[in-house]
Amino acid sequence: MPTNERQLRFLAKAELEPAVQANVWQQAVEQAGNKIPSGRIVKDVVDRIRESIKVPNPYHVGEICVLLPKDNPDLKGKAGYWGVVSHVEIYSCTFQTWDGDYTVKIEQMKSLKLLDEDCFFMQQLCVRLRQLHQLASRDEAVDWLLQGLGKQAKPYLSSLQAKLLAVVEREYKIAWRQQK
């Protein structure tokens, strides 16, 4: 039997049938020399099983999700960033945030389950934030604003946030027209 949560973390996130979960655990125990397997061994077995059985990717292009960067050093410091799914693969998605594009496994993201019009607002906000981020010589106050809005996973801006963003866009001569 498992002795800590880490050993089962990847198994729980994989959304496999109970019988398959039991099989994964048994394979992990065997791979660990009939001892309690580490979380890494369980993850490796889960990845191998998921490749052999086609677990459908639940995400779609345009969906708004939040990053869950656990166990991915490339995403260090990105916990809570929201973004737009721009490309879907079998077990991963390309994810656009205000500061770049990331390819992440499906268990490293969580859908906000927004309505279509809210997704559209967030997609446009992402474009606006990316335009500011791409400015070569921007004040560090702009970075503070980008980081704050990049972690605020809500499909609206407060009145003050909207005014601040508009002022910064005017300061850097970025014309923004809402698309329909």
C-alpha positions in Angstrom: 0.0 0.0 0.0 1.2 3.6 -0.6 2.7 5.5 2.3 2.3 9.1 1.0 0.4 11.2 -1.4 3.3 11.8 -3.8 3.2 8.1 -4.8 -0.4 8.4 -6.0 -0.4 12.0 -7.3 0.2 11.0 -10.9 -2.1 8.1 -10.7 -5.0 10.2 -9.5 -4.4 12.9 -12.1 -4.3 10.4 -15.0 -8.1 9.8 -14.8 -7.7 6.1 -15.5 -10.3 3.4 -14.8 -10.0 1.8 -11.3 -8.9 -1.5 -12.8 -6.2 0.3 -14.8 -5.1 2.2 -11.7 -4.7 -1.1 -9.9 -2.6 -2.4 -12.8 -0.4 0.7 -12.8 0.2 0.4 -9.0 1.1 -3.3 -9.4 3.5 -2.6 -12.3 5.1 0.2 -10.2 5.6 -2.1 -7.3 7.2 -4.7 -9.5 9.5 -2.1 -11.1 10.5 -1.0 -7.6 11.6 -4.5 -6.7 8.4 -5.5 -4.9 8.8 -2.5 -2.6 6.8 0.7 -2.3 7.5 2.6 -5.5 8.6 6.3 -5.6 6.3 8.9 -7.1 8.7 9.0 -10.1 8.3 5.3 -10.8 4.5 5.6 -10.6 4.6 8.6 -13.0 6.7 6.6 -15.5 4.3 3.7 -15.4 1.3 6.1 -15.8 2.9 7.8 -18.8 3.6 4.4 -20.4 0.1 3.1 -19.8 -1.4 6.4 -21.1 0.6 6.0 -24.3 -0.7 2.5 -24.8 -4.4 3.3 -24.2 -5.7 6.4 -25.8 -7.0 8.7 -23.1 -8.6 11.6 -24.9 -7.3 15.1 -24.3 -10.3 17.0 -22.8 -9.1 20.5 -23.8 -9.9 22.4 -27.0 -8.3 25.4 -28.9 -9.5 28.7 -27.4 -10.2 27.3 -24.0 -9.0 29.3 -21.0 -7.0 27.3 -18.4 -4.7 27.8 -15.4 -1.2 26.3 -15.2 -0.4 23.7 -12.6 3.3 23.5 -13.0 4.1 20.8 -10.4 7.1 18.7 -11.3 7.9 20.7 -14.5 11.0 22.8 -14.0 10.3 24.7 -17.3 7.2 26.2 -15.6 8.9 27.3 -12.4 7.3 30.5 -11.1 4.3 30.1 -13.5 1.8 28.6 -10.9 -1.6 30.3 -11.3 -0.8 31.8 -14.7 -3.9 31.6 -17.0 -3.7 31.3 -20.7 -5.4 30.2 -23.9 -5.0 26.8 -25.4 -3.6 27.3 -28.9 -2.9 23.8 -30.0 -4.0 20.3 -28.8 -2.0 17.1 -29.0 -2.8 13.7 -27.7 -1.3 14.2 -24.2 -0.4 17.9 -24.2 -1.4 21.3 -25.2 0.3 24.5 -26.4 -0.7 27.2 -24.0 -0.4 30.9 -24.6 0.1 33.2 -21.6 1.0 36.9 -21.5 4.7 36.1 -21.4 5.0 33.3 -23.9 4.0 29.9 -25.2 4.4 26.7 -23.2 3.8 23.1 -24.1 2.3 21.3 -21.1 0.9 17.9 -20.3 -2.8 17.8 -19.8 -2.4 17.2 -16.1 -0.5 20.4 -15.7 -3.5 22.6 -16.6 -7.0 23.1 -15.3 -9.9 24.5 -17.3 -11.7 27.5 -16.0 -14.8 26.2 -17.7 -15.9 29.6 -19.0 -18.7 30.6 -21.3 -17.8 31.3 -24.9 -18.1 35.1 -24.4 -15.9 35.0 -21.3 -13.3 32.9 -23.2 -13.4 35.5 -26.0 -12.7 38.3 -23.5 -9.8 36.4 -22.0 -8.4 35.6 -25.4 -8.4 39.3 -26.3 -6.9 40.3 -22.9 -4.1 37.8 -23.5 -3.3 39.4 -26.9 -3.2 42.9 -25.2 -0.9 41.7 -22.4 1.4 39.9 -24.9 1.7 43.2 -26.9 2.9 45.0 -23.8 5.2 42.2 -22.9 6.9 42.3 -26.3 7.9 45.9 -25.8 11.7 46.0 -25.6 12.0 49.1 -23.3 9.1 49.0 -20.9 9.0 50.3 -17.3 9.1 47.7 -14.6 5.7 48.9 -13.4 4.4 47.5 -16.7 5.8 44.1 -15.6 4.0 44.3 -12.3 0.7 45.0 -14.1 1.3 42.1 -16.5 2.1 39.7 -13.7 -0.9 40.7 -11.7 -3.3 40.5 -14.7 -1.6 37.3 -15.8 -2.5 35.5 -12.6 -6.0 37.0 -12.3 -8.0 34.2 -13.9 -11.3 36.1 -14.0 -13.1 36.9 -17.2 -13.4 40.6 -16.5 -11.3 43.6 -15.3 -12.2 45.9 -12.5 -12.8 49.5 -13.5 -9.4 50.4 -12.1 -7.6 47.5 -13.8 -9.2 48.5 -17.2 -8.1 52.1 -16.7 -4.6 51.1 -15.8 -4.3 48.9 -18.8 -5.7 51.6 -21.1 -3.2 54.2 -19.7 -0.2 51.9 -20.2 -1.4 51.1 -23.7 -1.7 54.8 -24.5 1.7 55.5 -23.0 3.3 53.0 -25.3 1.1 53.9 -28.3 -0.6 50.6 -28.5 -3.9 51.0 -30.2 -6.4 48.4 -29.1 -9.7 47.8 -30.9 -12.0 45.2 -29.5 -12.6 42.5 -32.1 -16.0 40.9 -32.5 
